[in-house]
Amino acid sequence: MAQSTFSVRMDEDLKQQFDSLCSDFGMTVSTAINVFARAVVRERKIPFEISSPAPDEARVKAMDSFLALREQAKKNFPQGMTLDEINEEIQAVRRGEGT
């Protein structure tokens, strides 16, 4: 199999830490990069989770809306209804008898 070379730019301190850790594992940086590349090709994905430390703005808004609706439901709907009573109210609305 023909070999190919590519270079990667990274922070010098990170490179030194990576070199040292690879050595602790008993492999070269080249071997570690090859292990990574093979895992990506085999799994057809990055073999670890990549996430943002900041919450997604849309998710925060959706959760705020959900919590507001939950509070509104607590204030506006009677407590202590049985499941049968709830189902009867739903059926009444479907029949056009409810508000």
NUNUMI-840101 format. One record per residue: residue number from 1; residue in three letters; x, y, z of N, C-alpha, C, O in turn. Coordinates in Angstrom, 2 decimals, always signed. Layout:
NUNUMI-840101
(NUM, "ALA", (X, Y, Z), (X, Y, Z), (X, Y, Z), (X, Y, Z)) ...
//
This chain:
NUNUMI-840101
(1, "MET", (+0.84, -1.17, +0.00), (+0.00, +0.00, +0.00), (+0.89, +1.24, +0.00), (+1.82, +1.35, +0.81)) (2, "ALA", (+0.61, +2.16, -0.90), (+1.41, +3.39, -0.99), (+1.15, +4.27, +0.22), (+0.04, +4.33, +0.75)) (3, "GLN", (+2.19, +4.94, +0.65), (+2.10, +5.82, +1.80), (+1.97, +7.27, +1.31), (+2.49, +7.62, +0.25)) (4, "SER", (+1.29, +8.08, +2.10), (+1.13, +9.49, +1.77), (+1.40, +10.30, +3.03), (+1.23, +9.80, +4.14)) (5, "THR", (+1.80, +11.53, +2.87), (+2.13, +12.40, +3.99), (+1.22, +13.62, +3.97), (+0.93, +14.17, +2.91)) (6, "PHE", (+0.78, +14.03, +5.15), (+0.12, +15.33, +5.26), (+0.59, +15.98, +6.55), (+1.02, +15.30, +7.49)) (7, "SER", (+0.52, +17.30, +6.59), (+0.97, +18.02, +7.79), (-0.23, +18.72, +8.42), (-1.19, +19.09, +7.75)) (8, "VAL", (-0.13, +18.88, +9.72), (-1.20, +19.51, +10.49), (-0.59, +20.62, +11.33), (+0.44, +20.43, +11.96)) (9, "ARG", (-1.23, +21.76, +11.34), (-0.77, +22.85, +12.19), (-1.52, +22.77, +13.52), (-2.74, +22.61, +13.56)) (10, "MET", (-0.74, +22.90, +14.62), (-1.37, +22.93, +15.94), (-0.46, +23.71, +16.89), (+0.72, +23.93, +16.61)) (11, "ASP", (-1.04, +24.11, +17.99), (-0.31, +24.82, +19.02), (+0.89, +23.98, +19.48), (+0.76, +22.77, +19.67)) (12, "GLU", (+2.03, +24.61, +19.65), (+3.25, +23.90, +20.02), (+3.10, +23.16, +21.34), (+3.56, +22.02, +21.47)) (13, "ASP", (+2.46, +23.78, +22.33), (+2.28, +23.12, +23.62), (+1.39, +21.89, +23.47), (+1.67, +20.84, +24.06)) (14, "LEU", (+0.31, +22.01, +22.68), (-0.56, +20.86, +22.43), (+0.22, +19.74, +21.75), (+0.06, +18.57, +22.10)) (15, "LYS", (+1.06, +20.10, +20.77), (+1.86, +19.10, +20.07), (+2.77, +18.35, +21.03), (+2.88, +17.13, +20.96)) (16, "GLN", (+3.43, +19.07, +21.92), (+4.32, +18.43, +22.87), (+3.55, +17.50, +23.82), (+4.01, +16.40, +24.12)) (17, "GLN", (+2.39, +17.95, +24.28), (+1.56, +17.10, +25.15), (+1.10, +15.85, +24.41), (+1.10, +14.75, +24.97)) (18, "PHE", (+0.70, +16.03, +23.14), (+0.24, +14.90, +22.34), (+1.38, +13.91, +22.10), (+1.20, +12.70, +22.23)) (19, "ASP", (+2.56, +14.43, +21.74), (+3.75, +13.58, +21.54), (+4.02, +12.76, +22.80), (+4.25, +11.56, +22.73)) (20, "SER", (+3.99, +13.42, +23.94), (+4.29, +12.76, +25.21), (+3.26, +11.68, +25.53), (+3.61, +10.58, +25.95)) (21, "LEU", (+1.99, +12.00, +25.34), (+0.93, +11.03, +25.62), (+1.02, +9.83, +24.68), (+0.86, +8.69, +25.11)) (22, "CYS", (+1.26, +10.08, +23.41), (+1.42, +8.98, +22.45), (+2.58, +8.09, +22.87), (+2.48, +6.86, +22.80)) (23, "SER", (+3.66, +8.69, +23.31), (+4.81, +7.92, +23.77), (+4.44, +7.07, +24.99), (+4.86, +5.92, +25.09)) (24, "ASP", (+3.65, +7.65, +25.90), (+3.18, +6.88, +27.06), (+2.35, +5.68, +26.62), (+2.37, +4.63, +27.27)) (25, "PHE", (+1.62, +5.83, +25.52), (+0.81, +4.73, +24.98), (+1.66, +3.73, +24.20), (+1.17, +2.67, +23.81)) (26, "GLY", (+2.91, +4.06, +23.98), (+3.79, +3.16, +23.23), (+3.62, +3.28, +21.73), (+3.85, +2.31, +21.00)) (27, "MET", (+3.20, +4.45, +21.27), (+3.03, +4.63, +19.82), (+3.54, +6.00, +19.40), (+3.74, +6.89, +20.23)) (28, "THR", (+3.76, +6.14, +18.11), (+4.17, +7.43, +17.57), (+2.92, +8.27, +17.29), (+1.80, +7.77, +17.28)) (29, "VAL", (+3.15, +9.55, +17.06), (+2.05, +10.43, +16.67), (+1.44, +9.95, +15.36), (+0.22, +9.96, +15.19)) (30, "SER", (+2.27, +9.53, +14.45), (+1.79, +9.02, +13.17), (+0.87, +7.82, +13.37), (-0.17, +7.73, +12.72)) (31, "THR", (+1.24, +6.91, +14.26), (+0.39, +5.75, +14.54), (-0.94, +6.20, +15.14), (-1.99, +5.69, +14.76)) (32, "ALA", (-0.89, +7.14, +16.08), (-2.12, +7.62, +16.72), (-3.05, +8.26, +15.68), (-4.26, +8.03, +15.71)) (33, "ILE", (-2.50, +9.05, +14.78), (-3.32, +9.69, +13.74), (-3.91, +8.61, +12.82), (-5.06, +8.72, +12.41)) (34, "ASN", (-3.14, +7.59, +12.49), (-3.65, +6.50, +11.66), (-4.76, +5.73, +12.37), (-5.75, +5.35, +11.73)) (35, "VAL", (-4.62, +5.50, +13.68), (-5.68, +4.83, +14.44), (-6.96, +5.66, +14.36), (-8.05, +5.13, +14.13)) (36, "PHE", (-6.82, +6.97, +14.56), (-7.97, +7.87, +14.47), (-8.61, +7.81, +13.08), (-9.82, +7.66, +12.96)) (37, "ALA", (-7.79, +7.93, +12.04), (-8.31, +7.93, +10.66), (-9.03, +6.61, +10.35), (-10.09, +6.63, +9.72)) (38, "ARG", (-8.47, +5.49, +10.78), (-9.11, +4.19, +10.54), (-10.46, +4.09, +11.26), (-11.43, +3.56, +10.71)) (39, "ALA", (-10.52, +4.61, +12.49), (-11.78, +4.59, +13.24), (-12.84, +5.45, +12.55), (-14.00, +5.05, +12.47)) (40, "VAL", (-12.45, +6.61, +12.04), (-13.39, +7.49, +11.33), (-13.93, +6.79, +10.09), (-15.13, +6.81, +9.85)) (41, "VAL", (-13.05, +6.19, +9.31), (-13.46, +5.50, +8.08), (-14.34, +4.29, +8.41), (-15.36, +4.08, +7.77)) (42, "ARG", (-13.94, +3.50, +9.41), (-14.67, +2.29, +9.76), (-16.08, +2.64, +10.29), (-17.06, +2.02, +9.89)) (43, "GLU", (-16.16, +3.62, +11.19), (-17.43, +3.97, +11.83), (-18.24, +5.00, +11.03), (-19.42, +5.22, +11.30)) (44, "ARG", (-17.58, +5.62, +10.06), (-18.20, +6.65, +9.24), (-18.71, +7.80, +10.08), (-19.75, +8.39, +9.79)) (45, "LYS", (-17.97, +8.11, +11.14), (-18.27, +9.24, +12.02), (-17.03, +9.54, +12.86), (-16.11, +8.73, +12.94)) (46, "ILE", (-17.02, +10.70, +13.46), (-15.96, +11.02, +14.42), (-16.20, +10.12, +15.63), (-17.31, +10.12, +16.16)) (47, "PRO", (-15.22, +9.37, +16.09), (-15.45, +8.37, +17.12), (-15.54, +8.91, +18.55), (-15.26, +8.20, +19.51)) (48, "PHE", (-15.92, +10.16, +18.68), (-16.17, +10.74, +19.99), (-17.13, +11.90, +19.80), (-17.29, +12.42, +18.69)) (49, "GLU", (-17.78, +12.30, +20.89), (-18.78, +13.36, +20.81), (-18.10, +14.72, +20.75), (-17.16, +14.99, +21.49)) (50, "ILE", (-18.61, +15.57, +19.87), (-18.17, +16.95, +19.79), (-19.39, +17.79, +20.14), (-20.43, +17.68, +19.50)) (51, "SER", (-19.27, +18.62, +21.17), (-20.42, +19.40, +21.59), (-19.99, +20.81, +21.96), (-18.82, +21.09, +22.18)) (52, "SER", (-20.96, +21.68, +22.00), (-20.73, +23.07, +22.36), (-20.95, +23.24, +23.86), (-21.93, +22.73, +24.39)) (53, "PRO", (-20.07, +23.93, +24.53), (-20.26, +24.13, +25.96), (-21.41, +25.08, +26.28), (-21.96, +25.03, +27.38)) (54, "ALA", (-21.77, +25.94, +25.33), (-22.86, +26.89, +25.54), (-24.18, +26.26, +25.11), (-24.23, +25.58, +24.09)) (55, "PRO", (-25.26, +26.49, +25.88), (-26.55, +25.91, +25.48), (-27.04, +26.52, +24.17), (-26.82, +27.70, +23.90)) (56, "ASP", (-27.71, +25.71, +23.39), (-28.28, +26.14, +22.13), (-29.42, +27.12, +22.42), (-30.31, +26.82, +23.21)) (57, "GLU", (-29.39, +28.28, +21.79), (-30.39, +29.34, +22.05), (-31.80, +28.85, +21.78), (-32.72, +29.15, +22.55)) (58, "ALA", (-32.01, +28.10, +20.70), (-33.35, +27.60, +20.38), (-33.83, +26.64, +21.46), (-35.00, +26.64, +21.83)) (59, "ARG", (-32.91, +25.81, +21.96), (-33.30, +24.86, +23.01), (-33.68, +25.58, +24.29), (-34.64, +25.20, +24.96)) (60, "VAL", (-32.93, +26.63, +24.64), (-33.24, +27.41, +25.84), (-34.61, +28.06, +25.71), (-35.40, +28.04, +26.65)) (61, "LYS", (-34.90, +28.65, +24.54), (-36.21, +29.28, +24.32), (-37.33, +28.25, +24.39), (-38.38, +28.52, +24.97)) (62, "ALA", (-37.11, +27.08, +23.81), (-38.13, +26.03, +23.84), (-38.39, +25.58, +25.28), (-39.55, +25.38, +25.66)) (63, "MET", (-37.36, +25.41, +26.06), (-37.53, +25.00, +27.46), (-38.25, +26.09, +28.25), (-39.11, +25.77, +29.08)) (64, "ASP", (-37.91, +27.35, +28.02), (-38.59, +28.46, +28.70), (-40.08, +28.45, +28.35), (-40.92, +28.66, +29.22)) (65, "SER", (-40.40, +28.21, +27.08), (-41.80, +28.16, +26.65), (-42.52, +26.99, +27.30), (-43.66, +27.14, +27.76)) (66, "PHE", (-41.87, +25.84, +27.35), (-42.47, +24.67, +27.98), (-42.76, +24.94, +29.45), (-43.85, +24.61, +29.94)) (67, "LEU", (-41.81, +25.53, +30.16), (-42.01, +25.80, +31.59), (-43.11, +26.83, +31.81), (-43.87, +26.72, +32.77)) (68, "ALA", (-43.22, +27.83, +30.92), (-44.29, +28.82, +31.03), (-45.66, +28.15, +30.81), (-46.61, +28.45, +31.53)) (69, "LEU", (-45.75, +27.26, +29.82), (-47.01, +26.55, +29.58), (-47.37, +25.65, +30.76), (-48.54, +25.52, +31.12)) (70, "ARG", (-46.37, +25.04, +31.35), (-46.61, +24.18, +32.51), (-47.19, +25.00, +33.67), (-48.14, +24.56, +34.33)) (71, "GLU", (-46.63, +26.18, +33.92), (-47.14, +27.05, +34.98), (-48.56, +27.51, +34.68), (-49.40, +27.56, +35.58)) (72, "GLN", (-48.82, +27.86, +33.42), (-50.16, +28.27, +33.02), (-51.16, +27.14, +33.24), (-52.27, +27.37, +33.70)) (73, "ALA", (-50.77, +25.93, +32.91), (-51.64, +24.78, +33.10), (-51.94, +24.56, +34.59), (-53.07, +24.22, +34.94)) (74, "LYS", (-50.96, +24.75, +35.44), (-51.18, +24.60, +36.88), (-52.22, +25.61, +37.39), (-53.03, +25.28, +38.25)) (75, "LYS", (-52.18, +26.83, +36.84), (-53.09, +27.89, +37.30), (-54.49, +27.75, +36.71), (-55.47, +28.03, +37.39)) (76, "ASN", (-54.59, +27.31, +35.47), (-55.86, +27.36, +34.74), (-56.68, +26.09, +34.76), (-57.87, +26.13, +34.46)) (77, "PHE", (-56.10, +24.97, +35.09), (-56.83, +23.72, +35.01), (-57.08, +23.16, +36.39), (-56.22, +23.22, +37.27)) (78, "PRO", (-58.29, +22.61, +36.58), (-58.62, +22.07, +37.89), (-57.75, +20.88, +38.26), (-57.42, +20.04, +37.42)) (79, "GLN", (-57.39, +20.83, +39.51), (-56.59, +19.72, +40.01), (-57.51, +18.61, +40.50), (-58.67, +18.86, +40.83)) (80, "GLY", (-57.00, +17.42, +40.55), (-57.73, +16.32, +41.14), (-58.75, +15.65, +40.24), (-59.59, +14.89, +40.72)) (81, "MET", (-58.71, +15.93, +38.93), (-59.64, +15.26, +38.03), (-59.15, +13.83, +37.80), (-57.95, +13.57, +37.76)) (82, "THR", (-60.09, +12.92, +37.67), (-59.73, +11.55, +37.36), (-59.45, +11.43, +35.87), (-59.79, +12.32, +35.09)) (83, "LEU", (-58.82, +10.35, +35.49), (-58.55, +10.12, +34.08), (-59.84, +10.03, +33.29), (-59.92, +10.51, +32.16)) (84, "ASP", (-60.86, +9.41, +33.87), (-62.16, +9.31, +33.19), (-62.77, +10.69, +32.98), (-63.35, +10.95, +31.92)) (85, "GLU", (-62.66, +11.57, +33.97), (-63.20, +12.93, +33.84), (-62.45, +13.71, +32.76), (-63.05, +14.45, +31.98)) (86, "ILE", (-61.14, +13.54, +32.72), (-60.34, +14.22, +31.69), (-60.73, +13.72, +30.31), (-60.91, +14.52, +29.39)) (87, "ASN", (-60.86, +12.41, +30.16), (-61.24, +11.84, +28.86), (-62.64, +12.29, +28.46), (-62.87, +12.55, +27.28)) (88, "GLU", (-63.56, +12.40, +29.39), (-64.92, +12.87, +29.08), (-64.89, +14.32, +28.60), (-65.61, +14.67, +27.67)) (89, "GLU", (-64.05, +15.15, +29.22), (-63.93, +16.55, +28.76), (-63.36, +16.60, +27.35), (-63.82, +17.40, +26.53)) (90, "ILE", (-62.39, +15.77, +27.07), (-61.81, +15.73, +25.73), (-62.87, +15.32, +24.72), (-63.00, +15.94, +23.67)) (91, "GLN", (-63.64, +14.28, +25.03), (-64.69, +13.81, +24.12), (-65.76, +14.89, +23.92), (-66.25, +15.07, +22.81)) (92, "ALA", (-66.12, +15.61, +24.98), (-67.11, +16.68, +24.87), (-66.63, +17.77, +23.93), (-67.41, +18.29, +23.12)) (93, "VAL", (-65.36, +18.13, +24.02), (-64.81, +19.15, +23.12), (-64.83, +18.65, +21.69), (-65.14, +19.40, +20.76)) (94, "ARG", (-64.49, +17.39, +21.49), (-64.50, +16.81, +20.14), (-65.91, +16.78, +19.57), (-66.08, +16.93, +18.36)) (95, "ARG", (-66.90, +16.58, +20.42), (-68.30, +16.57, +19.95), (-68.86, +17.98, +19.76), (-69.97, +18.16, +19.27)) (96, "GLY", (-68.04, +18.99, +20.16), (-68.47, +20.37, +20.02), (-69.28, +20.85, +21.20), (-69.93, +21.89, +21.11)) (97, "GLU", (-69.25, +20.12, +22.30), (-70.00, +20.49, +23.48), (-69.20, +21.33, +24.45), (-69.77, +21.97, +25.33)) (98, "GLY", (-67.89, +21.34, +24.31), (-67.04, +22.06, +25.26), (-66.70, +23.43, +24.76), (-67.10, +23.84, +23.66)) (99, "THR", (-65.95, +24.16, +25.57), (-65.53, +25.51, +25.20), (-64.17, +25.53, +24.58), (-63.67, +26.59, +24.21)) 
//
